Amino acid sequence: MWIERLARDIGAVGQAQGGSPERALDQMSVAAARAVPGCSAALVVVWHDVGRGDERSEEVAGRHVVADYGASHSDLATAFEHQYTTDQGPTVEAVREMRPVSVGDVLREDRWPGYTSMAVQCGDRSSVTYPCALGGEVVTFGVHSGRGDAFDAETITPLVALLAEHAAMALHSAGRYTDVAREAAHMRRAMSVRAVIDQAKGIIMHARGCDAAEAFDELRRVAQRNRMKVADVARSLVAENDATGGRPAPRARSGR
């Protein structure tokens, strides 16, 4: 059966030697996108549980921050980064509530009004996301489709749960997220994502006289055109702005 083969493939990817955690997550998402019926893209995210009472919790969305993630397609990466920066969407709800989240068609959804437009633009019409505990962290495994009602939630949710469990076990057994130094580095990286995107948006807003939504759309367009993540485009723009003494050239970067 395809689910058994895919589960084995995901386990093998997680335990492969020599690869980075981010590459392993990318490979897991690509494998799922290719094998799951009706799935056009997949997203695997590892979240760190900050915990209530942690002095850093006011700087992050809810109780979890992203340690690493892999998306099979750049559009889905863009959609997820929008979820994370706005704290709205099925993936952030799955980890916040620690329960499966199904979306029949995002056009019929009213749970995340700030996510609907971005989801449609990025081809994220329907999805099933399942969270699985990984020590002090959580793995969310999501299958997504550009078509509405692409999945039978009752049928696909147990299968996605199996994939999430295999991904979590593979990552845990490989010890990828137990090293204290690596965990600290991931935490610093995760907490900087929102800040660097906001900084880049500010640069574009100042240069073009546009609002925050238009600035984010520009970052997204550049990311899609160059097959990059929005966060990486934002870091590049901020670095360029610093190097030029605050004289960015966002129009040149966008190719306009």
N, C-alpha and C positions, 0 to 999 in steps of 0.2 A: 504494500500500500504506500502511496506517495507520502503520507504523513510520517510513517516509520523511517523511510529513506531520508526525508528532510530532517527529522530529529537527529538521526545519526550524523548527517552532514554538518549540522549546526554544532553538535558536540565535538566533532573532529576539528572544525574551524577554531572553536574556543580553546582547544588544547594544543594547537599547532605551535611549535617552537619558533622563535625568531621574529614573529610578527608583533606589531604594536597592538595595544588594546583597541584603538580606533579602527585599525585595519580589520581586526577580527570582527568588530561590530558591523562594519561596512559589508564584509563578506556574508555574515549571517543575514543581513537585510536583503542583499541581492539574491541569495539562495531562496529565501522565502518568497520574494517577488516573482521568481521564476516558477516556483513549484505549487504555490497555493492557488487553487481554482478561483477565478474571479479577481485575483489580486493583481494590481498594476504597479504597486509600490509598497515597500515595507520599511518600518522604523523600529530600531532597537535602541533603547536609552538606559543608561545606568545612572541612577540618582543616588546622591548621598543624603542620608537623613541627618539634617542639622539638629533637630530636636528642639522642643520648646524650652525656653530658658537659656539657650545658647545666645551669647551676646551678639553673634553675627546674624541671628535669625531675622532681624528687622531689615537686613539688606537683601534678602532673597524672597522669592515667591513661595509662601507657605512654609512647610517644614523641610522641603527637599530642594537641593540644587543639582544641576546636571554635572556628573563627573565625566562622562563621555557618551557619545551616541554615534550611531551609524544609520544612514538613510540610503536606500537603493537608488534614489533619484534626487537630483538637486532641487527640484520643485518641492518635494516633500521635506527636504531639509529646511528650505525657506519657510514653509508653512509651520514647521515645528518651532523654528526660532521665533516666529511671530507669536506662537502659543506661549513660549517661555517668557518673552519680554512683556506680554500683556496679561499673563496668568489666566488665559482663557483658551479652552479647547479640550478635545477628548483625552489627549495624552496627559496633560497636567491634571485633569480631573481624575484620571485613573490612578495616578500616584498619590494625589491628595486624599482621595477617598479610599484608596486601597481596595478597589473593586473593578471588575470588568466594565468597560464603557463601550456601548455600541452606537453607531450612527447609521440610520437607514438612509437618509439623504440630508445633507447639511442644509439644503434649501428649506427643509421643513423644521429645522432646529430653532429653538429660541433660548437654549441654555447658554450660548456664547455669542451674543450679538456682535462682539468685537472681532470674532474669528470668521464669520460667514463669508464675507467678501474675499478675504485672503485665501480661504479654503477653496472657493470656486476658481479664483485666479490660478491657484497651484494645482488644480485637478484633484482635490481631496474631497470627493462627494460623499463617500460612505467608508466606514471603517469599523474594526473591532480591535480594542486594545486591552491587554491583560497585564496586570502587575504581579510580580513574583518577588518575594523577599530574598535578599542575598546578603546574609550577615547583617551588617549595619547599613546596608544599601538596598535598593530596589531596582529590579530590571522590569521595564515595560516593553512588551512586544506588541507591535501593532501592524495589522494588515490593512491596506488602503486601496481604494479604487476610484477611478475617475468617473464611474457610473453610479447613479443612485441605486440603492437597494441591490447592491452587488453580492451581499452576503446574507445567508440565513443565520441570524445571530445564535439561535439555539443549537445549530449544527456546528458552526465554525468556532464558537467561543471555547468549547472544551479542547479543540485542536490547537488553537492559539495558546491556551493555557499550557498544553504539553510542550509547545515550542519555547515558551517563556521559561518553563522549568528546566528544559535541556540547556538553554542559553545560560541561565543562572548557575546551574551545576557545573557547566564547562568552565565558565569564568572563575567560579569559586575554586574549583579543583586545580586550576592553573595558577591560582594565587595572584591573579592580576590586580586585585583590588584590596589586598590585605597588607601590603607594605606601607608602613607609616609615612615614609618620605614621599612615596608616590601619591598617597591619599592626600597629603597636604598640598602637593602641587596641583592635583585635580581640583581641590577646593578653591585654591586661589584662582585657577583658571575659570572655574564655574562662576564664581562671584564677580569676575571681571566682564563676563559676556554682556550682561545688561548694561553695565556702565560704558563699555566701549561702543556699543551700538548707539546709546543715547548721545555720547560725545560726537560720534560721526554724524548723527542726525543734526546735532546743533551746528556743526560746521557747514553742512549743506543748507540748512535753514538760513544761516547768516549770509552765505554767499548768494543764495537765490531769492531770498525773501519769501520762502514757502513755509507751509506748516509742517508739523511733525509727521503726519501721514504721508504727505508728498515726499518728504525726505526719506522715509523708510521705503517707499515705492521705488525711489531712485536707487537706493542700496540694493533692493531686490532685483531690479532690472540689470544692474551691473553684475551681480552675483550669477544670475541666470545666463547672461551672455558669455561670461567667462567660466561657467561651470564651477563656481566657487560657493562657499558658504557665506551667508550674509555677515557673520561675525568676522570672517577673514577679510572680506572687503572693507568692513568698518575699521579693523586694525590697520590695514594698509592706508586708508584715507587719513586716519589719525596720525600715523607715522609720517606721512607725507606733509601733513599740515605742520607738524612739529619741526620737520626738516626745513620747511620754507618760511619758518618764523611767523606762522599764522596766515600765510597767503596761499590757501588751497586753490586747486583748479578743478573743481568737481565737474565742470562741463567737459573738460578735456578727458577726464577719466571715464565719463559715460559715453563718449564717442559722439556727442552731439556737437 
